[in-house]
Amino acid sequence: MSGRARRAAKSTIRYRARVYAQPPDIGPRPPLDGSAGAAGGGGDRAVLRVAGLRKVYSELIAVEGVSFDVHRREVVGLLGPNGAGKTTTLNMILGVLSPTAGSVHIGGIDLAHQRARALAQANFSAVYASLPGNLTVAQNLRFFGLVYGIPALGLRVGELLRQFDLDRLRNTKCGLLSSGEQTRVALAKAVLNRPRLLLLDEPTASLDPAAAQTIRARIRSLAVDTGCGILWTSHNMYEVEEVCDRVLFLSRGRILLEGDPRRLPREHGAATLEELFIRLAREPLGESDGAPRMGVA
């Protein structure tokens, strides 16, 4: 096989009768300090850089060779069916799991070598990570603010209560709030430390359409107004198209596709992003393609 043919073979993944383009090798990357960013303030600066991430449990490969960046003011969707490796990937980024191989940099800081300093640049919110229901909204924010070591905490709590329309609920116990109200409190908690990287695991999963629309707008404005980068997981392809600048399709622990959620369906012969998602979920990589045997959530 010629050198050109070998390079072409590496850049594609075969799905039974179909062939999909892999995310290309990015090649030399700009410095993590953003000194080679776009003119006008380093708008392309990576707040998260994941390189060659791998997680193996005994003989079970959960994540294999995952690499991607999230930049300032960018919302990136991490998509895939249940068991694709999304939560495992998030847990490695959060330092909950140690990767078998690969590296994670948050704000240019190596998570493996400076864990506390790296994680101080990030925060997390998920529908399953509920806040203590016996504490009021203000008490929850104050408690987590003390954990994070937030200076001028009273002022910061007041600012977030106003920003997320929670002032009237400040003395209400979180266990008595509606799902939409609880999600707003969780988001306020997640931005207490003004993170450069915000990880959101299905933040609108339990919300009605009106509440979900409000939360999507708030998340989008967080990226624009604060300059943070957001990594978002969701099974709602409508909201992914509405909110995300870029998506990564994960299957059996590997990234198969990457691109603009509004263009990817056309580029791969699908009518909608949901149709493309279903196609990828129903046609997992085979052994002959060098994919992992199995994947886990």
Buried (B, 14 or more C-beta within 10 A) or exposed (E): EEEEEEEEEEEEBEBEEEEBBBBEEEEEEBEBEBEEBEEEEBBBBBBBBBBEBBBBEEEEBBBBBBBBBBBBBBBBBBBBBEBBBBBBBBBBBBBEBEBBEBBBBBBBBBBEEEBEEBBBBBBBBBBEEEBEEEBBBBBBBBBBBEEBEBEEBEEBBBEBBEBBEBEEBBEBBBEEBEBBBBBBBBBBBBBBBEBBBBBBBBBBBBBEEEBBBBBBEBBBEBBEEBBBBBBBBBBBBBBBBBBBBBBBBBBBBBBBBBBEBBEBBEEBEBEEBBBBBBBBBEBBBEEEBEBBEBBBB
